[in-house]
């Protein structure tokens, strides 16, 4: 039954917030009839009138109206007038306007009352006799709203499949049964073009980019539409990546770092400890190694640099997301530690004996470790003998032969010799 943009107003209990849904189609009124032998000369057709969305009171009113039409046309064929009335005039006759109120089934109501509207319940209180010809086709324990919405969706799809559309990609005219319509924007493209488009995006891992090809349109294909146009293997990949990308957007969700597990793990706010529910592995969410309590992360310089760069280049919203995931203090420490390591890498070298960071400010390439007092070559990091550390630079077979002052400025060299003279 076409209803020309009718809205459904769904209510549950007094005080609950109402929700409205726009529909174009409602389930039909069903007129079952039997013609007596003396019809139409003497007797009216024997009938029942049933509906999924009208109350019993409303159906009883319609039954009385059909009786009136018979009395007005007694002795003539009345079925055509009945059908015409039911098809064209029901909404106006019952004064049904948008929105149409639909009540949810309530367990405490008596059987047969769950599908009634407020008007029906009021009428019920007046103790009017029931008309057995009025039949409400709904389980009193079931909600009618999903049935109405499903029916509307099915009828819309049926109407869509019977129309002809021009694909915005290949510009071929095809029936709606061979096309896909994006629900949010109603843009239409043929299934062949969209199938190829979806397959390419899913193989590339762009499961969040299955949007309408119309420029600047943000409408996205539903999972059911994607499933319709790709094979099972590709849809399984789409479903897996879509779930993973959704979890990645949640600040309190990380993944177990064990490659054989990789289970999603919920993390408590302001903590860096994650405990995998699948393998029971306790790990640090920052460095992804075994949880180490308050001790500093043994993260590599590359890992810290990656976190620092991600945080420094992120938008304000992304920064807040990272702070919620790792903790603001952890992020700050990682940034400072990363900058410190970068400075050490650029300006210092590790002592080849004890590993202490040594910075060369001036002087020749014979260095003395401030920690262990070991002599070593700044150029090749070779250990130098304590008896004659300069022999390394005098030996013609050494890679640093005659390189004792390599890299020194002229003024620095003059100062060096001046110090030697002193």
C-alpha positions in Angstrom: 0.0 0.0 0.0 1.6 3.2 -1.1 1.4 6.0 1.5 3.2 8.9 -0.2 5.8 9.8 2.4 4.0 8.7 5.6 6.0 9.0 8.8 5.8 6.4 11.6 5.9 7.6 15.1 7.1 4.8 17.4 6.3 5.0 21.1 6.9 2.5 23.9 5.8 3.8 27.3 4.5 7.2 28.5 7.5 9.5 28.9 9.7 7.7 26.4 11.2 9.7 23.6 9.4 9.1 20.3 11.3 8.1 17.2 10.1 8.9 13.7 10.8 6.9 10.5 9.8 8.0 7.0 8.2 5.3 4.9 6.7 5.1 1.4 4.9 1.8 1.6 2.8 0.1 4.3 1.6 -3.5 4.3 -1.7 -4.0 2.4 -5.1 -4.3 3.9 -6.3 -7.8 3.1 -9.9 -8.3 2.2 -11.0 -12.0 2.2 -14.5 -12.5 1.0 -17.0 -15.2 0.1 -20.0 -14.6 -2.2 -23.3 -16.1 -1.1 -25.6 -17.7 -3.6 -28.0 -14.8 -3.5 -25.3 -12.2 -4.0 -25.8 -9.4 -5.2 -29.5 -9.5 -5.3 -30.1 -10.1 -1.6 -27.0 -10.7 0.5 -23.7 -8.9 0.9 -20.4 -10.7 0.5 -19.2 -12.4 3.7 -15.8 -10.9 4.5 -12.9 -10.4 6.9 -10.6 -7.4 6.9 -7.1 -7.8 8.3 -4.1 -5.5 8.7 -0.7 -5.4 10.4 -0.6 -1.7 11.2 -4.2 -0.7 11.9 -5.8 -1.2 15.3 -8.8 -3.5 15.8 -10.9 -0.4 16.5 -9.9 1.1 13.1 -10.6 -2.1 11.3 -14.0 -2.3 12.9 -14.7 1.2 11.7 -13.7 0.1 8.2 -15.9 -3.0 8.4 -18.9 -0.8 9.3 -18.1 1.5 6.3 -18.1 -1.5 4.0 -21.5 -2.4 5.4 -22.7 1.1 4.6 -21.4 0.9 1.1 -23.4 -2.4 0.6 -26.6 -0.7 1.9 -26.0 2.2 -0.4 -25.6 -0.1 -3.4 -27.8 -3.0 -2.3 -28.7 -5.2 -5.2 -25.7 -4.3 -7.3 -22.1 -5.5 -7.5 -20.3 -3.9 -4.5 -16.9 -5.5 -4.5 -15.4 -2.9 -6.9 -16.6 0.0 -4.6 -15.1 -1.8 -1.6 -11.7 -2.3 -3.2 -11.7 1.2 -4.5 -12.5 2.6 -1.0 -9.8 0.4 0.6 -7.1 1.4 -1.9 -7.8 5.2 -2.1 -9.7 6.5 0.9 -8.7 4.6 4.0 -6.2 7.2 5.3 -8.6 10.1 4.8 -11.6 8.2 6.2 -9.7 7.3 9.4 -8.2 10.8 9.6 -4.7 9.3 9.6 -2.0 11.9 9.1 1.7 11.9 9.3 3.0 10.7 11.7 1.2 7.5 12.2 1.6 6.3 15.8 2.7 2.7 16.2 2.8 1.2 19.7 5.4 -1.4 20.8 4.1 -4.7 22.2 4.1 -4.6 26.0 4.1 -7.9 27.9 1.8 -6.7 30.7 -1.1 -5.9 28.2 -3.8 -8.4 27.5 -3.6 -10.5 24.4 -4.8 -8.5 21.4 -4.0 -5.1 23.0 -0.3 -4.9 22.3 -0.8 -3.7 18.7 -3.4 -1.0 19.5 -2.8 2.7 19.3 -3.7 5.2 22.1 -7.0 5.7 20.3 -7.7 1.9 20.3 -7.0 1.6 24.0 -9.4 4.4 24.7 -12.1 2.8 22.6 -11.4 -0.5 24.3 -12.4 1.1 27.6 -15.8 1.9 26.3 -16.7 -1.8 26.3 -17.8 -1.8 22.6 -18.5 -5.3 21.2 -15.8 -6.7 19.0 -16.4 -7.3 15.3 -15.0 -10.8 14.5 -14.4 -9.6 10.9 -11.7 -7.2 12.0 -8.4 -9.1 12.3 -5.1 -7.6 13.5 -2.3 -9.7 11.8 0.4 -9.2 14.5 1.7 -11.3 17.3 0.9 -9.4 20.5 4.4 -10.3 21.8 6.2 -9.0 18.7 7.2 -5.4 17.8 5.4 -4.3 14.7 7.9 -1.5 13.8 10.7 -3.7 12.4 8.1 -5.5 10.2 6.8 -2.2 8.8 10.3 -0.9 8.1 11.3 -4.2 6.4 8.2 -4.2 4.3 8.9 -0.6 3.2 12.5 -1.4 2.4 11.5 -4.4 0.3 8.9 -2.4 -1.6 11.3 0.4 -2.3 13.8 -2.0 -3.6 11.2 -3.6 -5.8 10.2 -0.2 -7.2 13.9 0.7 -7.8 14.6 -2.5 -9.7 11.9 -1.8 -12.2 13.2 1.7 -13.2 16.0 2.5 -15.7 19.1 4.4 -14.5 22.2 5.8 -16.2 25.4 4.7 -14.6 27.5 7.7 -13.6 30.7 5.8 -14.4 30.2 3.9 -17.6 27.2 6.1 -18.7 25.2 2.9 -19.7 21.5 2.8 -19.1 20.5 -0.2 -17.0 17.6 -1.5 -15.0 17.7 -0.9 -11.3 18.1 -4.6 -10.7 21.5 -4.3 -12.3 22.4 -1.1 -10.3 23.4 -0.1 -6.8 21.9 2.9 -5.0 23.8 4.5 -2.1 21.3 4.9 0.7 22.4 8.2 2.1 22.7 10.2 -1.1 20.6 8.1 -3.6 23.3 8.2 -6.3 23.0 5.2 -8.6 25.8 3.3 -10.4 25.7 -0.1 -12.2 26.8 -3.1 -10.2 29.5 -4.0 -12.7 31.3 -0.7 -12.1 30.8 -0.7 -8.4 32.0 -4.4 -8.1 35.3 -3.6 -9.7 35.6 -0.4 -7.6 35.0 -2.3 -4.4 37.4 -5.1 -5.3 40.3 -2.7 -5.9 39.7 -0.7 -2.7 39.4 -3.9 -0.6 42.6 -5.4 -2.1 44.4 -2.2 -1.3 43.1 -2.2 2.2 41.1 0.9 1.8 37.9 -0.5 3.5 37.0 3.0 4.9 37.0 4.4 1.3 34.0 2.5 -0.2 32.3 5.8 -0.6 30.1 7.1 -3.4 32.1 8.0 -6.5 30.3 11.3 -6.9 32.8 14.1 -6.2 32.6 15.5 -2.7 29.9 12.9 -1.7 30.6 11.3 1.7 28.0 8.5 1.4 29.4 5.1 2.2 28.3 1.7 1.0 26.8 -0.6 3.6 28.3 -4.0 4.4 25.3 -5.7 2.9 25.8 -3.8 -0.4 29.5 -4.7 -0.4 28.7 -8.4 0.3 26.4 -8.4 -2.7 29.1 -7.3 -5.1 32.3 -9.2 -4.0 33.1 -12.8 -3.5 33.2 -14.5 0.0 37.0 -14.3 0.3 37.2 -10.6 -0.5 34.2 -9.8 1.8 35.9 -11.7 4.6 39.0 -9.5 4.1 36.8 -6.4 4.0 35.0 -7.5 7.2 38.2 -8.2 9.0 39.9 -4.9 8.0 36.8 -2.9 8.8 36.7 -4.3 12.3 40.4 -3.7 12.8 40.2 -0.1 11.5 37.2 0.6 13.8 39.2 -0.8 16.8 42.2 1.3 15.8 40.1 4.4 16.2 39.3 3.5 19.8 41.9 5.0 22.2 41.4 2.2 24.8 42.0 -0.6 22.4 45.4 -2.0 21.4 46.6 -5.4 20.0 48.5 -8.1 21.7 52.1 -7.8 20.3 52.5 -11.6 20.0 52.4 -12.4 16.3 50.6 -15.7 16.9 47.8 -13.9 18.9 47.2 -10.3 17.9 44.0 -10.1 19.9 42.3 -6.8 20.6 43.0 -5.7 24.2 41.1 -3.1 26.3 43.4 -0.8 28.3 42.5 1.1 31.4 42.9 4.9 31.3 46.2 6.4 32.4 48.1 3.1 32.3 50.5 1.5 29.9 49.8 -2.1 30.9 47.8 -4.4 28.7 46.8 -7.9 29.5 45.7 -10.1 26.6 42.6 -12.1 27.4 43.5 -14.8 24.9 47.1 -15.6 25.8 47.4 -13.8 29.2 50.5 -11.9 28.1 51.1 -8.7 30.1 52.8 -6.1 28.0 53.7 -2.4 27.8 51.4 -0.6 25.4 54.2 1.8 24.4 57.2 -0.5 23.7 55.1 -3.7 23.2 57.5 -5.7 25.3 56.8 -7.5 28.6 55.3 -5.2 31.1 58.1 -3.5 33.1 56.2 -1.4 35.7 57.6 2.1 36.3 61.0 1.3 34.7 61.7 3.2 31.5 60.8 1.5 28.2 63.6 -0.2 26.4 62.2 1.1 23.1 64.6 1.5 20.2 65.4 5.0 18.9 63.5 4.3 15.8 60.3 3.4 17.8 60.6 6.5 19.9 61.2 8.6 16.9 58.2 7.2 15.1 55.9 7.9 18.1 57.4 11.4 18.4 56.9 12.2 14.7 53.4 10.9 14.8 52.5 13.0 17.8 54.3 16.2 16.6 52.6 16.1 13.1 49.2 15.1 14.4 46.1 17.3 14.6 44.7 18.4 18.0 42.2 15.6 17.9 44.8 13.0 17.0 47.1 14.3 19.8 44.3 13.9 22.3 43.7 10.4 21.0 47.4 9.4 21.4 47.4 11.0 24.9 44.4 8.9 25.9 46.0 5.7 24.5 49.5 6.1 26.0 49.1 8.7 28.7 50.1 12.4 28.4 53.2 11.9 30.6 54.3 8.9 28.6 54.0 10.8 25.4 56.0 13.7 26.8 58.8 11.5 28.1 58.9 9.7 24.7 59.3 13.0 22.8 62.0 14.2 25.2 63.8 10.9 25.1 63.6 10.8 21.3 65.0 14.3 20.9 67.8 13.4 23.4 68.7 10.3 21.4 68.7 12.3 18.1 71.1 14.8 19.7 73.4 12.1 21.0 73.4 10.4 17.6 74.4 13.6 15.8 76.9 15.0 18.3 78.4 12.0 20.2 80.0 8.6 19.7 80.0 5.7 22.1 83.2 4.7 23.8 84.4 1.4 22.2 85.2 0.1 25.7 82.4 1.1 28.1 79.8 2.5 25.7 79.6 5.9 27.3 78.5 8.8 25.0 81.5 11.1 24.3 81.2 14.5 22.6 84.1 15.9 20.8 84.1 19.7 21.3 87.6 20.5 19.9 91.1 19.0 19.7 92.7 16.1 17.8 91.2 12.7 17.0 92.9 11.0 20.0 90.0 10.8 22.5 89.9 10.0 26.2 86.7 8.5 27.6 85.6 10.6 30.6 84.1 7.5 32.1 86.7 4.7 31.9 89.7 6.8 30.8 90.3 4.6 27.8 92.1 6.2 24.8 90.4 5.7 21.4 90.4 7.0 17.9 87.5 9.4 17.1 87.5 8.5 13.4 87.4 4.6 13.5 86.7 4.1 17.3 89.8 1.8 17.6 91.2 1.3 21.1 94.6 3.1 21.5 97.5 1.9 23.6 98.2 3.9 26.8 102.0 3.8 26.2 101.9 5.5 22.8 98.3 6.4 21.7 99.6 8.5 18.7 101.2 5.5 17.0 97.8 4.7 15.5 98.0 7.9 13.4 101.8 7.4 12.6 101.4 3.8 11.2 101.2 3.9 7.4 99.1 0.7 7.5 96.5 2.3 9.7 93.3 3.6 8.1 93.8 6.8 10.1 97.4 7.4 9.0 98.1 11.2 9.2 94.5 11.8 10.3 95.3 13.0 13.8 94.0 16.5 13.1 91.4 15.5 10.4 88.3 17.7 10.9 89.9 20.4 13.0 89.6 24.1 12.1 92.8 26.0 11.4 92.2 28.3 14.4 91.5 25.3 16.5 94.7 23.8 15.4 96.7 26.9 16.3 95.2 26.9 19.7 96.1 23.2 20.1 99.8 23.8 19.3 99.8 26.8 21.5 98.5 24.7 24.4 101.2 22.1 23.6 103.9 24.9 23.8 102.6 26.0 27.1 
